[in-house]
Amino acid sequence: LHLSKAAKALRPVRKALALNILSALTVVILSQLVGLILCMALLVLPVASAALCCRKISGIMILGGAICALCGFLGLIISYNPLPNGIFLAPGPTIVELAGIVFIVVKLCTLKRK
């Protein structure tokens, strides 16, 4: 299949448009779920953690998504089970705190490697 130069030039534009649309949907959904500031933290922390471990963008995307999903799952489990004193934690901040802990642990591990 031979594509013209114009068709080849549109491929990155389509990818960028798809990425922008997915990012916008993510922000809208997360802002309803956890709030705007927590949404920004949840978008940045897993990707920053993954960027410390991976060099390729595909690896960063996969690992960042996995970290975000794991923190979300564990944060919901922690928040819906009461602490020993009977207090329940809010799910949004718990998820972001776990993502922050993951970032700190990864950062400390990468500092020890150097």
N, C-alpha and C positions, 0 to 999 in steps of 0.2 A: 504494500500500500504506500503510494507516494503522496506526500502531503505538500501543499504549496508552502512558501515561506510565511505567508499570512496565517495559515492554519497552524503552523508550528509555533508562531509567535503568540497565538491565543492560548496555548496550553498552560503556560505559567499564569496567565491572567485568570483562567478558569480555576486553577488551583488556589490562587490567592483569594478569589471571590468565594470559593467554597470554604476556605479557612476562615475568612471574615464572617461569613454567615454562621458557621458553627460556633465561632467565638461569641458572636452576638446572642445566639440562642442560649449558650452556656451562661452568659452573664445574666440574662433575663430569668432563666430557670433558677440559678443559684441565688440571685438577689431575692427572689420570692421565698426561697428555702432558708437561707441563713443571714440575709442582710447584705448590704452593699460592701461594707468594709471587710466583713468575713469572706465575701465572695472574691474580692481582690486578693486576699491572702490565700484563699484556696486555689486560685488560678496561678499564683506566683510560687508558693512554697514547694509543691510537688515537682514543678518543672525545674526550679533551682536545685533541688535535691538530685534530680535525674541528670542535670547538666554537670554536676560534679562527678558523676560516674561514667557517663557516656560522651563520646565525641561526635557521633553522627546524629543528625536531627531525627532520623527515624527511631533510633534507640532512645533518645530523649523523650520523644512522644509516647512510645510504648511504656517505658519505665515510669514516666510522669503520670500517665493514666493509671497504671497499676498502683502506684503509691497513693494517688488520689482515691481510687476505689477502695483500697485497703484501709486508709484512714477514715473514709466515710463509713465503711462497714463496722470497723472497730469502734468508732466514735458513737455510732447509733447503739451498738451493744452496751457500751459503757454508760451512755446517758440514760438508757431505759432500764438499767438495773440500779437499784438504790445503793448508795454508799453505806458503810457499816452503821453510820448514825442516822440512816433513814432519809437522807437528802438525795434528791434526783438532780443531775446535772443537765444543763441545756444542751441539746444536740449540736447546734451550730458551733459554738465556741469549743466544745469538746473535740469536734472533728478538726478544727483549725489548730488547736493545741497539739493534737497528735501529729499533724503535718509539720508543725514547728519543731516538735521533738525529733521527728525523722530527719529534718534538715540539720539540726544541731548534731545529731549522731553521725550523719554522713559527713558533715563538715569536719568533725573531729577525727573521723577515720581517714579522711583524705589528707588532713594535716599530719597525721602520724606516718603516712606513706612517704611523704616528701622528706 
